[in-house]
Amino acid sequence: MNHLYHSLAPLILFAAFLVSLLAFLAPTNILHDRVSLLEVKTNATRSSSSKRWLVHEPPALPHNKMVKRAKSSGAAQVTTVPVTVSIGPLGACYTNLTTSDQSCTKPSLTPIFVDVYDNVRLPDKIADALPDYFPLVPTGILISLGLMGLQLAAVLASSVSMHASKKLAFLNKKQPTLRKAAMFMGLVSLVVGVVAVAALRVQLGNAADKVGENAKLGSGFDPRWHVAPSSSPSPAPLPLSSRRSASPLRPASPQPSSGVYRNPYHRLSSSPPAVRPPSPAPAPLRRPRSPSPTLTRAIPPALEVHGDSLAGVFSLVGSRAIVHKYKGASARGLNNSHSTLQVAPKVLKNLEATRSPAVLLVFGTVDLAINYLWQLKAKGSSASGQREWADKVFADYTAFLAQAGSLAKRRGIQRDAVGPLPSLPRNTHPHDLATRALMVKRYNLMLGAFCARHANLSFVDISKDLVDPLDAKRVAAHFRDTEDPTNCHLVWETTLPYWLRALPPLASLSSSFSHPQQLERLERSRAAYALEKRERVRNGSFGSLAASARPTVNGGARWSVALS
């Protein structure tokens, strides 16, 4: 009997460990279409221009050219495609609306799913019911698997020493210790694993119940998934007409948390639906906090935005703008084939795939707000000065614009880009306020002149509306993040109206966003963000803050390049 135990125990434990490990890694790493914890199936809309490219000569003025191309591209064709989102402990796999293939997020012990819901344009009713993130549970499962692996090693050592007692006499003498260690690690692993998996089961089970027939618990909770795939029928897709609830507002979002940062789309979710009468017609929106309940996905996007985190302001206009954010992307990296992020190929691939009539590029802030200071610290005396650095960023960015411009000239795309704010000032040269303001001004002046020399580029500047009347080098307090002086990003809600008036593809939205109801929603969104940021700063989420650090601006701090 003892021999049988030592023969079968390692095999049984290894099988349990292997099944648990595969379920933990799926679907982001392996078994993309076989194993998940929660599976959601529904329909989504995909729009494409019915007249993709224009061949007529552009008008003389870039401003008129932008308007003419936006009008000439015609109405978009809207198609309904089935989409699937499979959620696992480390991330999710989803249907890519651009390529119709399956894409997966990068594995993470703290996966965040809100970007996935945005990419597949899940209906708000479904997206609000699904989990936004898994903060601690994946870590608990990983600890449980680690202890199970150690237990397997202890049991295996004990079994091997029993079968070869003479050759492994030193291990045979440690049999009691090995068995006690295996039992202890197995018990702790069992408790931690059961608690973590039970928490996931309850959270995802509640989400599946809220979504209804469009969601079901995946095979990750069923140990029989490795034998044969489930043969249960797929849930019926949610009809397109029922994608949005009667109320144009989303349910109240959770209270701000000091541990986990909520994505900005929550800011317009702070009021319960009961404060407004039901909307007479359903109007599905993209997930990132769209303030306009009248913008439906049936309306073709007027603008496609590519950029760093400053591009997020355009998610406020909902489905009228498609926003692609590349966190940490720099203008210099666009012209660097060895860049770690490889943003340039992604931008060009998306431009070729979507072929939007107007495109906005938002790059440069990382170069002048972060990388400039980094190279001063890293290189010391050999670092580039403000003039030399501005010239380098300009040369690399315009090289990429030339590459994208040749594509746009063939395709009839209109391109826009947004320039940077300088980073936080210090009191000594070469990164004091005046020096950095001159650097950004020089960079934007060169970029404006570059656009003026090319018929397929235009330059739009809203800095005159943002500067402090008492100090032209600074942004007015109304547009700054007053809760966190180290934040170089402008407040979305206060700057959005100026963008709408400055960009012809979005100019038609300017009047609707000046309505008192929309202004009230924007103000609620701004207040919710300020409250959340205040809590995060108070809890020390950002380290020490310099009281004198304030964002700055100059005459060309916000610009737009139109590409045709």
N, C-alpha and C positions, 0 to 999 in steps of 0.2 A: 504493500500500500504506500509506503514511504517512497519507494522507487517510482511508482506511478505519479505521485504528487510532484516529485522533482522533475518528471518528464513533461507533464502537461501544464503545470503552473506557468512556466515561462512562455509557452506557446499561447495560452489563453490570455495572459497579460499583454503579450506583444500584439495579439489581434485587437484587443480592446484599445491599446495605445494607438495603433495604426489607424483604426476607424475614427477615433476621437481627433487625431491629428489631421486627417484628411477633411473631416467636417469643419475643423477650425480654419484651415487654409482656404477652403472653398468659399465663394466662387471666384475670388479675385486672382488667386494663384493657379488653381487647378479645377477641373470638373466644372467649367463655367456654366454649362447648360444642364448639369445633373443634380448639383447639390446647392442648397441655399437655406437660409432660415425663414425668409419671407419672400414670396413671389407675388408681384403685382402685374396684372395685364389689363391694358385699356387701349384706347385710341388717342392719337395725337394728330394735330394738323401740321402739315409741312407746306410752305408757300414757295413758289418759284416764279420768276418773272416770265410772262408770256412772250415778251420781246426782249431777248437777252442783251444784245449788243446794238449800238448805234454806229452808223458809218458817216453821218453828215458832218460837215465842218462845224467846229465849236464856235459860238459867238465870241465877240471881242472881249466882253467883260466876264471874268470868272464868276461873279455873283449871278448874272443872268444865265450863264452856262449851267450852273448848278440847278437853278430852277427849271430850265428847259429840259435838262436830262432827266430830272425827277419826274417831269410830266410826260416825257416821251416814252418812258419805259413801259407804260401801259399797266393795266391791272394784273395782279399776280394770280397765278393758278394755285388754288388751295386744295391739297389732297389730304385724305385721312389715311394714316398708316397705323398698324398695330404696334404697340411698344410694350416691352417687358422690362421690369426692374427686379433684379434678384439681389436681396440683401443678405450679407454674411457678416460674421464677427469682425472681419478686418476691412470691409468695404462693400462695394456693390458693383454689379455688372448691369448694363442697360443697353437699350437699342439706340444706336447713333442715328439721329434723324438725317444727318448729312450723307452718310455712306450706307445707311440701312444695315450696317454690320453691328456686331456686338462689341462694346467697349467696356472696359473695367477701370475702376479707380485704383490708385496705388494703395497697396496694403498698408494699414496703419492700426496701431493699438488704440487710437482715439479717432475712429472714422467719422467724418461729417458728410451727411447725405444731401444737404440742401442744394448743392450745386448739381447733383445728379437729377433731382426733381426738376430743376430749371432746364437742364439740357434736354430732357425728354418732354418738357412742357406738360407735366402732369396737371390735371385739373386741380384747382385749389382745394376742393373738398377732399380729394384723396391725399394730396400732399400734406395738408394740415393734420391729417390723422396719422401719418407715418412718422417714425422717429427721426429727429434731426441729427442725432449723434449717439454714439455709445461711449460714455466718458471713462468708465472703470471696468466694465464687465469683461472686455477682451483681455485686459491685463490679468484679471482673476483666472480666466480660462488658461492663459499662458502659464501662470504659476502652477495651476493644477496639472497641466501637461508636463511641466518640468519635474514636479515631484513624482509623477507617474513614471517618467523616464528613469529617474533615480531608483525608484522602487523596482522597476524592471531589471536594472543593472544589479541590484542587490539580490533579487530572486535568482537571476541567471548565475551569479557567482556562487550562490548557495547550491544550486542544482549541479553545476559543473563540478564543484568540490565533492559532492556526494558520489558522482559517477566516476571520478578519478581521485579517490581519497588518498592514494599513495603519492601521486605526483603533486597534488595540491594539498598537502597535509596542513600547511599554514592556514589555508582558507577553511579547511575542515574543522580546525580548532576554533574558528570564529563563527561557527554556525549559529549559536545563540544570538550573537551580536548582529549578524546579518539579518536574521529573522525578525528581531526586534526593530531594527532600522527599517526593514521593508514594511512591517506592519504599521509603524508610526507614520512613515511617509505616505503609505497608501491611505491611512485614515485621514490625514490632513488633506491629501489630494482629493479624496472623495468629498469631504465637507466643502472645500473651496469650490470644487467643480460643480457640485449640486447646487450650491447657492448661486453661483454665477449663471449657470444654465437656466435655473428656475427664474431668475430675474429677467433673462432674455425671453424666456417662454411667456412670462406674464406680460411683458411690455409689447412683444410682437403679437401675442394673442389678442390683446386689447386693440391694437392697431388693425388687425385683420377683421375683428368684429365691427369696428367703426367703418372701415372701407366697404365691407359687404362682400358681394359675390366677385368683385374684381381682385380680391386678395385672398391668399391662403398661406398657411404655414408650410414652409418648404421641407424637403426631405432631410435637412440637416438635423431635425429633431427625431427622425425615424432611422434606427440602425439598419433597416433593411434596404436602404438606398443602394448599397453596393451590390446587391443581388440582381435587381432588375429595376428599371425606371418605373415611376408611377404611371399607372394606366388610367388614372381618373381623368374625366373630361376637363378641358380647359374652361375657366369661367368665361361667361359671355362678356364681350367688351362693353364698356359703358357707352351708351348712346351719346353722340356729340352734343345733342340738345340739352342733356342733363348734366353737363360738366360743371356748372357753377350753381351754387345755391341761390335762393331767391334774393338774399341780401348781397349787396355789392361789397360789403366789408367782411374781413375774415374774423374768426373767433379771436378772443383775447389771447395775447401771447403770454407765455410764462413770465414771472417776475425776473428782473435782471439777476444774473448769477455772477459772483466774484470768481468762480472757477472756470467757467466756460463762456466764451464770447459768443453772443447770438449774432447771426448774420443780419445785415441792415434791413432785410425785407420785413423783419419783425416790427420795425418802427411804426409802420402804418397799421399794425394789427392791435394797437393798444385799446381800441374801443370795441365793446361788444356789439354784435349786429343789431341788438334791440334798440339802439338809439336812432336808427334810421328806418324809414318805411322800406318795404321790399321793393326791389327794382322790378319794373314791369317786364323786362326782357333779360334773360341770362346773358352774361358777357364774360366769357372766360378770359383770364389774364395770365401772363407769365408769372412765375412765382416771385421773383424779386420785387418787392414792395411797390407795385404800381399804384399811383394815387388816383387814377382815372378809371371809374367803373364803366365808362362808355367805350373804351378801346377794346375791341374784340380781336381774337386771333384771325378772324376772317379778313381783317384789314391788312394789306401787305406792309411789312416793315418799311419805314421811310429812310432808315439810317442803319448802317452796320458799323459797330464801334469795336476797334481793337486797341488795347493799351494796357498800361499798368493799373494799379489799384485806383488811380484817379478817374478811370473810365466808369467807375461804379455809379456816378451821378446819373448816367443815362438809363439805368435800370428803373428810374422813377417814372419813365414814360411808358412802361409796360411793353406791350407787343409792338409798338411803333418803332422800337429800336432793338436790334440784336446786339448784345454786349458780350464780347470775348475778352476776359481779363487774364493777363499773364502776370502773376504776382512776381515782383522783383525784376521785371524785364527792363532793360536799359536800351537807350538809343544806340550806344556803341555796340552792344551785343547783337543788334540786328545785322551788322556787317561783319560779324566774327563767326567764321565757319566752325571754330572750336568752342563756341559758347556752350556752357553747361546746360542752359535752359533751352537752347535751340528754338527760339521764338520765331525767327525769320521764316524758316520752312513752314511752321504752323500757320503763320499769317498768310503767306503766299498760297498755301494749300486751301485755306478757308476762302480767300478771295476768288480762287479759281472755282471752288465748289459752289459757293452761294451766288456769286456774280450780282451782288446788290447794286442798285443804281447810285448809291452814295455811301462812301466809307469814311469813317473818322478814325485817325490814328492818334493815340494818346501815349506818347513816349517822350522821355527826356528828363522827367522829374527825378528818377533814380540816379541818373548821371550827375546832375547838378546838386541834388539834395543829399545824396548819400555817398556815391562813389568818389566825388571830389574830395570830401573830407577823409574818406578811407585812404585814398592814395597819398594825401598829405601826411597821414599818420604812418602809413606803411613804408613810404619811400623817403621820408625826411627831406633832406636838401635836394635830392634828385627828383622830387615830385614836380608835377606841372603846375605852373601858376594859373591864375584865373583866365588870362587871355589865351594861353596855350591850351588849357583844358577845354575852353569853349570852342576853340578851333578844331580840336580833335573830335569832340562830340558832333559838331556840325558836319565835318567831313564824313564821318561814318554814317550819320543819319541820312545825309543827302545821297550817299552812295546807295543806300537801301531804297530811298525814294525813287531814285533813277531806275532801279531794278523793278520796283512795283509800278512805276510810271509807265514803263514799256509794256507791262502786262495790261495796265488800265487803258493805255492808248489803243491796244488791239481789241480790248473787250468793251470799251465805252463805259467804264466804271468811273464814278466820281469819288475822289479820295479826300478825306479830311484828317487833320492831326492836331493834337493839342499839346502845347508846350508846357514847360515845367515852372513850378515855383522854386525859388532857391531854398536850400535847407536852413536849419536853425542857425542863427548868427552867434558868433563869439566876439570877444572884446579885443582880439589881437589879430594882426595881419598874419597870413593871407586869407583868413576866413571870417573877417568881421562883416558887419551888415553892408557897409558901403561897397566893399570889394566884391562881395557875392552878388549884390544887386547889379553892379556893373558887368559881372560875368554873364548873368542871365540876360541882361539887356543887350549885350554884344551878341550873344548867341541868337536871340530872337530877331535882332535886326538883320543878321546875316541870313537867317532862315526866311524872313520876309522878303529880302532882296532876291533870294534864290527862287521863291515862288513867283515873284513878279517877272522873272525871266522865262518862265515856262507857262505856256498857254493852258496846260492841263492841271495847273496848281493854283490855288487861291489861298489867301491869308485872312483869317478872321480874328479880331482882337477884342476881348471884353474886359481887359484890365482897367480901362478907364472907368468902368462901373464898379470896380472892386477896391480901388486904392483908397487909403485913408486920406481924407481931405487935408489933414494937418501934416501928413508925412507921405509923400508920393512913393517912398520905397517900401511901404508896408501895406498889407491887406487890412481893410477896415475890420473892426472888431465884430461886426455883424456877420461876417463870412468866415471867421476863424473858429476853431475848436477851443473855446475859452476854458473848458474843463481840463484840457491836456495841452499845456504850452509847447510840448515837444512834437506835437502832431503837425506835419506840414500839409495835410490834406484839408481842403476847404469843406465847409458844411454843405452837404448836397442840397438841402431844401431851400437855402437862401440863394444859391448860385444858379439853380435850375432855370428860373425865369429868364435870366440873361442869356443862357445858352439857347433857349428856345427862340428868342428874338434874333440871335446872331446866326443861327444855322437855318438856311432856307428849307431844307427837307423837313424840319420840325416847326417851322414858323406857324403852321396852321394850328398848332396846339397852344400857342401863346395865349389866345383869348380864353380858352377853356381853363387854363391854369390860373388865370386871373380872377376866376369866379370865386366868390366868398367861400363856397363849400370846399373847393379845392385848396384854397389858402388855409382854411381851417385844418384840413387833413395834413397839409405840409407842416403846419405849426405843431400839431400833435406829434407828428413823426419826429420833428426836431427836438421837442421837449422830451420825448421818450429816449432818444439817443443821448441827450445831455444827462438825463438821470442815470442811464446805464453807464456812461463813461465816468460820471462822478463816482459811482460805486466802485468801478474798477480801479480808478486812481486812488481812492481812499483805502482800498484793500492792498495797495502796493503792487498791482499787476504790471506796472511799467518801470519799477525801480525809482531812482531819485529823479526829481524834476527840477530843471533850472528855472528859477522864477523869472529871469530876464529873457528867456528864450521865447521868441515870437516869430511867426511866419512873416515873410517879406514878399514884396511884389515889385515889379518895375513895369515900364511901359509896354512890354511885350510878354508878360507872364502867361497869358492864355491866348493861344493862337490856333488857327484851323487851316489845314491845307486841303484843298479840293482836288481830287484826282480824276482825270477823264481820259 
